[in-house]
Amino acid sequence: MYFSIKLPMRIGHILLAAMILCSGLYAQTAAGFGSVQAVSSNKDYENLPIINLKGGDYLNVSFDDLQDRDMSLRYRVVLLNTDGSVSDLREIEYFSGINKTDITEVDFSFNTRSNYVHYSFRFPDKGRSLKLSGAYRFEIFRTEAPDKVLLRIPFMVCEPSLQIATEIKVPTRVEWRRSRQELAVTVDAAKSPLRITQADRCLQVYAQQNLNTLSIRRLPLLFQVGSRFEFKDKTEMVFDGLNEFRNLDIRPVNYAGRGVERIHVAGQRWNALLERQKSREYTPYVDNDDINGNFVIKAENMDNSDLEAEYVNVHFVLEAENQPLQEYFVIGKFNGWQCDEQSRMSYLPGQKAYTLSLPLKQGFYDYMFACRTDGQLHIPYVEGNCQETENDYYVYVFYREPGGRYDRFIGFDKTNSRTKP
């Protein structure tokens, strides 16, 4: 991983460094682009860009060029290993059809203060499909410059081959019981068409909290009984409970929505000044409706939000004393959970607060603040840590058979911290 996360686990077990899961399951939005989305037609995967290898699933992929450039764009599909490297398999082994496709669905924003270009495509489509399950990414590039990738949009293809059961429980260790949540995962291959061997080496099981890709880690196998594999009772199974997400509503622009103090026009864009926020590290848990880190594009009273929604300069404010050795970031699915220059907050002495302005398309957004100090990222330092927090958990199972040349994505499960066992 790019950052070491302060969690009750050994950092060496946070794997997937640059792999699709860790880089996001969500696109890392490049400068000049916004509202990057890959939405699955398969509702079993909800907000995740996952489709089944067989069954007619597809992805609707879209993004905006905020610089209103006249570009002819294409995309290709690349197969990845779980260590983030590009697979050694030849393109013909995993892709059916021509793997360089023009993006023909190109539309211009309509009646907006600042212009943008909306691109979209559907995959698989028109004789192009995938032959293998696994981790993939779309690479978007100009037609005349195929070696210069503008956007990388990750997704996964699953071949469901086994049963997964996930339980969320109060941690065994007493000191964690008020702040953390523990997973117990059972993978059952009794009815699987695969014959899983050398499970400790070849079976890879990962867990993720909500849509936060910074939370992903590999789970250690505790023991095996026949074709049943147990992952539990290890520190790697324990997640920070954190807190409910903060959120903002900029679906309306003629009045201040949820989390917005004031909205007005300045220059060529609407501007939304959010309500001033404070650290929740030592505050008691308060239940709050959220969408577990997700975002939804929607403009109030508009028929086509893809083209009619405005981009709003959203101004985040976090009250805090200046800490020269600490950096603060705004993170969420909307920016791929990236802690970089685009998401880093600046300190304003006059306001005694850290601030950041981001252009976001009209909609509803969940977000959190994160603090980085001594090279480590600490979300609980700002957001608190509560065992009661309502969290979704996702489990992904990969398998590379002995002598195999690629990592098969063979299982997926989702559960909620408030689901009764």
C-alpha positions as CSV (number, residue, x, y, z in Angstrom):
1,M,0.0,0.0,0.0
2,Y,1.1,3.5,-0.5
3,F,0.5,4.4,3.2
4,S,0.7,2.4,6.4
5,I,-2.6,2.6,8.1
6,K,-2.9,2.6,11.9
7,L,-4.8,-0.6,12.5
8,P,-4.6,-3.4,15.1
9,M,-2.6,-5.6,12.8
10,R,0.8,-6.2,11.4
11,I,1.5,-3.8,8.5
12,G,3.2,-6.6,6.6
13,H,-0.2,-8.2,6.0
14,I,-1.6,-5.1,4.2
15,L,-1.0,-6.4,0.7
16,L,-2.5,-5.6,-2.8
17,A,0.0,-2.7,-3.0
18,A,-1.0,-1.3,-6.4
19,M,-3.5,-4.0,-7.2
20,I,-7.0,-3.1,-8.4
21,L,-8.5,-3.5,-4.9
22,C,-6.0,-1.3,-3.2
23,S,-5.7,1.3,-5.9
24,G,-9.2,1.3,-5.6
25,L,-11.9,-0.8,-7.1
26,Y,-12.4,2.9,-7.9
27,A,-10.6,5.0,-10.4
28,Q,-7.9,7.3,-9.4
29,T,-9.1,10.5,-10.9
30,A,-6.5,12.3,-12.9
31,A,-6.2,16.1,-13.0
32,G,-8.8,17.6,-15.4
33,F,-11.3,14.8,-15.0
34,G,-14.3,14.3,-12.7
35,S,-17.2,12.1,-11.7
36,V,-15.5,8.8,-12.8
37,Q,-17.8,5.9,-12.4
38,A,-18.1,2.2,-13.3
39,V,-21.5,0.9,-12.4
40,S,-22.4,-2.8,-12.6
41,S,-25.7,-4.0,-14.0
42,N,-25.5,-6.9,-11.4
43,K,-27.3,-5.6,-8.3
44,D,-25.7,-8.3,-6.2
45,Y,-22.5,-6.3,-6.3
46,E,-24.3,-3.0,-5.4
47,N,-21.8,-0.2,-5.6
48,L,-18.8,-2.2,-6.7
49,P,-17.5,-2.4,-10.3
50,I,-17.8,-6.2,-10.5
51,I,-19.5,-8.3,-13.2
52,N,-19.8,-12.1,-13.5
53,L,-17.8,-13.9,-16.2
54,K,-21.0,-15.5,-17.5
55,G,-24.5,-14.3,-17.2
56,G,-24.8,-11.2,-19.3
57,D,-23.6,-8.6,-16.8
58,Y,-22.1,-5.3,-18.0
59,L,-20.5,-2.1,-16.7
60,N,-21.7,1.4,-17.5
61,V,-18.5,3.5,-17.5
62,S,-18.5,7.3,-17.5
63,F,-16.4,10.3,-16.7
64,D,-16.3,14.1,-17.4
65,D,-13.5,16.2,-19.0
66,L,-13.6,19.4,-17.0
67,Q,-11.3,21.2,-19.3
68,D,-13.8,21.0,-22.2
69,R,-11.1,19.6,-24.6
70,D,-11.7,18.4,-28.1
71,M,-10.4,14.8,-27.7
72,S,-10.9,11.6,-29.5
73,L,-10.6,8.9,-26.9
74,R,-10.2,5.1,-26.9
75,Y,-10.0,2.5,-24.2
76,R,-8.3,-0.9,-23.8
77,V,-8.6,-3.6,-21.1
78,V,-5.6,-4.9,-19.1
79,L,-5.5,-8.0,-16.9
80,L,-3.7,-7.6,-13.6
81,N,-2.1,-9.9,-11.1
82,T,-3.0,-9.4,-7.4
83,D,0.4,-7.9,-6.7
84,G,-0.5,-5.0,-9.1
85,S,1.6,-6.0,-12.0
86,V,0.3,-6.5,-15.5
87,S,-0.4,-10.2,-16.2
88,D,2.0,-12.1,-18.4
89,L,-0.9,-13.6,-20.3
90,R,-1.2,-12.5,-23.9
91,E,-4.1,-10.4,-24.8
92,I,-5.7,-13.1,-26.9
93,E,-5.8,-15.4,-23.9
94,Y,-8.1,-13.2,-21.8
95,F,-9.8,-10.9,-24.4
96,S,-12.2,-11.7,-27.2
97,G,-12.4,-9.1,-30.0
98,I,-10.4,-6.0,-30.8
99,N,-8.9,-4.6,-27.6
100,K,-8.8,-0.9,-28.7
101,T,-12.2,0.7,-28.8
102,D,-13.4,4.2,-29.7
103,I,-15.5,5.9,-27.1
104,T,-18.3,7.1,-29.3
105,E,-20.8,8.2,-26.6
106,V,-19.6,11.8,-26.2
107,D,-21.9,14.6,-25.1
108,F,-21.4,18.3,-24.1
109,S,-22.8,19.8,-21.0
110,F,-26.0,21.7,-21.5
111,N,-26.9,25.1,-20.0
112,T,-24.2,24.9,-17.3
113,R,-22.1,27.8,-16.0
114,S,-18.8,25.9,-16.7
115,N,-18.6,23.6,-19.7
116,Y,-17.5,20.0,-19.6
117,V,-17.6,16.9,-21.9
118,H,-19.3,13.7,-20.7
119,Y,-17.9,10.4,-22.0
120,S,-19.5,7.0,-21.5
121,F,-19.3,3.4,-22.8
122,R,-20.7,0.0,-21.9
123,F,-18.6,-3.1,-21.5
124,P,-18.8,-5.9,-22.7
125,D,-20.4,-4.8,-25.9
126,K,-20.4,-5.4,-29.7
127,G,-18.3,-8.6,-29.9
128,R,-15.8,-7.5,-27.2
129,S,-15.8,-9.6,-24.0
130,L,-13.5,-11.3,-21.5
131,K,-12.6,-15.0,-21.3
132,L,-11.2,-15.1,-17.7
133,S,-12.1,-13.9,-14.3
134,G,-9.8,-11.7,-12.3
135,A,-8.7,-8.1,-11.7
136,Y,-8.7,-5.7,-14.7
137,R,-8.6,-2.1,-15.5
138,F,-9.7,0.1,-18.4
139,E,-7.0,2.4,-19.7
140,I,-8.3,5.6,-21.4
141,F,-6.1,7.3,-23.9
142,R,-6.1,9.7,-26.9
143,T,-6.4,8.0,-30.3
144,E,-3.2,9.6,-31.5
145,A,-1.3,8.9,-28.3
146,P,-2.0,5.3,-27.2
147,D,1.1,5.1,-24.9
148,K,-0.1,8.1,-22.8
149,V,-2.8,6.8,-20.4
150,L,-5.1,9.6,-19.2
151,L,-7.3,7.5,-16.8
152,R,-7.2,4.1,-15.3
153,I,-10.5,2.7,-14.2
154,P,-10.3,-0.6,-12.2
155,F,-13.0,-3.4,-12.3
156,M,-13.2,-7.1,-11.6
157,V,-14.7,-10.1,-13.2
158,C,-16.0,-12.9,-10.9
159,E,-16.6,-16.6,-11.6
160,P,-18.6,-17.6,-8.4
161,S,-17.3,-21.0,-7.4
162,L,-17.7,-21.4,-3.6
163,Q,-19.7,-20.3,-0.6
164,I,-18.6,-17.6,1.8
165,A,-20.0,-16.8,5.2
166,T,-19.0,-13.6,7.0
167,E,-19.8,-12.8,10.6
168,I,-19.1,-9.4,12.4
169,K,-18.5,-9.7,16.2
170,V,-17.2,-7.9,19.2
171,P,-13.5,-8.3,19.4
172,T,-12.1,-10.9,21.7
173,R,-9.5,-8.5,23.2
174,V,-11.1,-6.4,25.9
175,E,-9.3,-3.2,25.0
176,W,-10.8,-3.3,21.5
177,R,-14.4,-3.9,22.4
178,R,-15.5,-0.3,22.4
179,S,-13.7,0.8,19.3
180,R,-13.3,-2.1,16.8
181,Q,-15.1,-4.8,14.9
182,E,-13.9,-8.3,14.3
183,L,-14.6,-10.5,11.2
184,A,-14.9,-14.3,11.0
185,V,-14.9,-15.6,7.5
186,T,-15.6,-19.2,6.3
187,V,-14.9,-20.2,2.8
188,D,-16.6,-23.5,1.8
189,A,-15.5,-25.2,-1.4
190,A,-17.5,-28.4,-0.9
191,K,-19.7,-27.8,-3.9
192,S,-17.1,-25.9,-5.9
193,P,-16.1,-27.2,-9.4
194,L,-12.5,-26.2,-8.4
195,R,-10.2,-28.5,-6.5
196,I,-8.4,-26.2,-4.2
197,T,-5.0,-27.3,-3.2
198,Q,-2.2,-25.7,-1.2
199,A,-4.7,-23.2,0.2
200,D,-2.2,-21.5,2.4
201,R,-0.3,-20.4,-0.6
202,C,-2.8,-20.3,-3.5
203,L,-6.0,-19.1,-1.8
204,Q,-6.1,-15.3,-1.3
205,V,-8.8,-13.8,0.8
206,Y,-9.2,-10.1,1.2
207,A,-11.6,-7.9,3.3
208,Q,-12.7,-4.3,2.9
209,Q,-14.7,-2.0,5.2
210,N,-17.4,-0.1,3.4
211,L,-16.2,1.4,0.1
212,N,-12.9,2.5,1.8
213,T,-10.1,0.9,-0.2
214,L,-7.6,2.1,2.3
215,S,-9.0,-0.5,4.7
216,I,-8.3,-3.6,2.5
217,R,-6.1,-6.3,3.8
218,R,-5.4,-9.9,3.2
219,L,-6.8,-12.3,5.8
220,P,-4.7,-15.1,7.3
221,L,-5.9,-18.7,7.1
222,L,-6.4,-20.1,10.6
223,F,-7.1,-23.8,9.7
224,Q,-8.7,-26.1,7.1
225,V,-11.2,-28.9,7.7
226,G,-11.7,-30.8,4.5
227,S,-12.9,-28.3,1.9
228,R,-13.8,-25.6,4.5
229,F,-11.3,-22.8,5.3
230,E,-11.6,-20.7,8.4
231,F,-10.3,-17.1,8.7
232,K,-10.8,-15.8,12.2
233,D,-9.2,-15.1,15.7
234,K,-6.3,-13.1,14.3
235,T,-5.5,-9.5,14.8
236,E,-5.7,-9.0,11.0
237,M,-9.4,-9.8,11.2
238,V,-10.0,-6.7,13.4
239,F,-11.0,-3.4,11.9
240,D,-11.3,0.1,13.4
241,G,-15.0,0.8,13.9
242,L,-14.4,4.5,12.9
243,N,-17.5,6.6,12.7
244,E,-20.4,7.3,10.4
245,F,-19.4,9.3,7.3
246,R,-19.8,13.0,7.1
247,N,-21.9,14.0,4.1
248,L,-22.9,17.0,1.9
249,D,-25.8,17.5,-0.3
250,I,-25.3,19.8,-3.4
251,R,-28.2,18.4,-5.4
252,P,-29.8,21.9,-5.0
253,V,-28.0,25.1,-5.9
254,N,-30.7,27.6,-5.1
255,Y,-30.5,26.8,-1.4
256,A,-28.1,25.2,1.0
257,G,-28.5,21.5,1.3
258,R,-27.4,19.1,4.1
259,G,-24.0,19.9,5.4
260,V,-23.8,23.2,3.4
261,E,-23.6,26.5,5.2
262,R,-23.9,28.8,2.2
263,I,-24.0,28.4,-1.6
264,H,-23.5,31.3,-4.1
265,V,-22.1,32.1,-7.5
266,A,-18.5,33.3,-7.9
267,G,-16.9,33.5,-11.3
268,Q,-18.0,30.8,-13.6
269,R,-19.1,28.3,-10.9
270,W,-21.4,27.8,-8.0
271,N,-19.5,27.7,-4.7
272,A,-20.6,25.8,-1.6
273,L,-19.1,26.6,1.7
274,L,-19.6,23.6,4.0
275,E,-20.4,23.8,7.7
276,R,-17.3,23.9,9.8
277,Q,-16.2,20.5,11.0
278,K,-14.3,19.4,14.1
279,S,-12.5,16.3,15.2
280,R,-14.7,13.5,16.5
281,E,-11.8,11.6,18.2
282,Y,-13.1,11.9,21.7
283,T,-16.9,12.4,21.1
284,P,-19.5,9.8,21.8
285,Y,-21.1,7.8,19.0
286,V,-24.0,9.5,17.2
287,D,-26.0,7.5,14.6
288,N,-26.1,9.3,11.3
289,D,-27.6,8.3,7.9
290,D,-24.9,7.9,5.3
291,I,-24.2,5.8,2.2
292,N,-21.1,4.2,3.6
293,G,-18.6,6.3,1.6
294,N,-20.4,6.4,-1.7
295,F,-21.6,9.3,-3.8
296,V,-24.6,9.8,-6.1
297,I,-24.7,12.3,-9.1
298,K,-28.0,14.1,-9.1
299,A,-29.1,17.6,-9.9
300,E,-32.4,18.8,-8.4
301,N,-35.1,19.4,-10.9
302,M,-33.0,18.3,-13.9
303,D,-34.0,15.6,-16.4
304,N,-30.5,14.6,-17.3
305,S,-28.0,15.0,-14.5
306,D,-25.1,13.6,-16.6
307,L,-25.2,16.7,-18.8
308,E,-27.2,19.3,-16.9
309,A,-25.6,19.1,-13.5
310,E,-23.3,21.9,-12.5
311,Y,-19.8,21.5,-11.1
312,V,-19.7,23.2,-7.7
313,N,-16.5,24.4,-6.0
314,V,-17.0,22.7,-2.6
315,H,-15.1,24.3,0.3
316,F,-14.2,21.9,3.2
317,V,-13.3,23.4,6.6
318,L,-11.8,21.4,9.5
319,E,-11.2,23.4,12.7
320,A,-7.9,22.4,14.2
321,E,-4.7,23.9,15.6
322,N,-1.8,24.1,13.1
323,Q,0.3,20.9,13.2
324,P,3.4,21.4,11.0
325,L,4.3,17.7,11.2
326,Q,0.8,16.5,10.2
327,E,-1.1,16.6,6.9
328,Y,-4.9,16.5,6.6
329,F,-6.9,15.1,3.6
330,V,-10.5,14.8,2.5
331,I,-11.2,11.3,1.3
332,G,-14.2,9.3,-0.2
333,K,-15.2,7.2,-3.1
334,F,-15.6,10.4,-5.1
335,N,-11.8,10.8,-5.3
336,G,-10.7,7.2,-5.0
337,W,-9.6,7.6,-1.4
338,Q,-6.4,9.3,-2.7
339,C,-4.3,11.1,-0.2
340,D,-2.4,13.3,-2.7
341,E,-2.0,17.0,-3.5
342,Q,-5.5,17.2,-4.9
343,S,-7.0,16.1,-1.6
344,R,-4.5,17.7,0.8
345,M,-5.9,20.5,3.0
346,S,-4.1,23.8,3.7
347,Y,-3.9,25.6,7.0
348,L,-5.4,29.1,7.2
349,P,-4.2,30.9,10.4
350,G,-6.9,33.5,10.2
351,Q,-9.6,30.8,10.3
352,K,-7.7,28.5,12.6
353,A,-8.7,25.7,10.3
354,Y,-7.6,23.4,7.5
355,T,-9.4,24.1,4.2
356,L,-9.7,22.5,0.8
357,S,-11.7,23.4,-2.3
358,L,-12.7,20.6,-4.8
359,P,-14.9,20.8,-7.9
360,L,-17.7,18.3,-7.4
361,K,-20.7,17.6,-9.7
362,Q,-24.1,18.1,-8.2
363,G,-25.1,15.2,-6.0
364,F,-24.9,13.7,-2.5
365,Y,-21.4,12.8,-1.2
366,D,-20.0,10.9,1.8
367,Y,-16.6,11.9,3.0
368,M,-14.1,11.6,5.9
369,F,-11.0,13.4,7.0
370,A,-7.7,11.6,7.4
371,C,-4.4,12.7,9.1
372,R,-1.0,11.6,8.0
373,T,2.0,11.9,10.4
374,D,5.4,10.2,10.3
375,G,4.4,8.5,7.0
376,Q,1.3,6.8,8.5
377,L,-2.3,7.6,7.8
378,H,-4.6,7.8,10.8
379,I,-8.3,8.1,10.2
380,P,-9.4,7.6,13.9
381,Y,-7.3,10.7,14.9
382,V,-10.0,12.8,13.2
383,E,-13.0,10.7,12.9
384,G,-13.0,8.8,16.2
385,N,-13.4,5.0,16.7
386,C,-16.7,3.5,17.8
387,Q,-17.7,-0.2,18.0
388,E,-21.4,0.8,17.3
389,T,-20.7,2.3,13.9
390,E,-22.8,0.8,11.1
391,N,-20.3,-0.6,8.5
392,D,-20.5,-2.8,5.4
393,Y,-17.8,-5.5,4.9
394,Y,-16.8,-7.0,1.6
395,V,-14.9,-10.2,1.1
396,Y,-13.0,-11.1,-2.1
397,V,-11.5,-14.6,-2.8
398,F,-8.8,-15.2,-5.4
399,Y,-7.2,-18.4,-6.4
400,R,-4.1,-19.2,-8.5
401,E,-3.8,-23.0,-8.8
402,P,-0.3,-24.5,-8.5
403,G,1.5,-23.7,-11.8
404,G,-1.2,-21.3,-12.8
405,R,-0.5,-18.1,-14.7
406,Y,-3.2,-15.8,-13.4
407,D,-5.3,-15.0,-10.3
408,R,-8.9,-16.2,-10.6
409,F,-11.6,-14.2,-8.8
410,I,-13.8,-17.0,-7.5
411,G,-15.9,-15.6,-4.6
412,F,-17.5,-12.5,-3.2
413,D,-19.5,-11.8,0.0
414,K,-21.0,-8.8,1.7
415,T,-22.4,-8.4,5.2
416,N,-23.2,-5.5,7.6
417,S,-22.0,-5.0,11.1
418,R,-25.7,-4.9,12.3
419,T,-26.6,-8.2,10.6
420,K,-27.4,-10.8,13.3
421,P,-25.5,-14.1,12.9
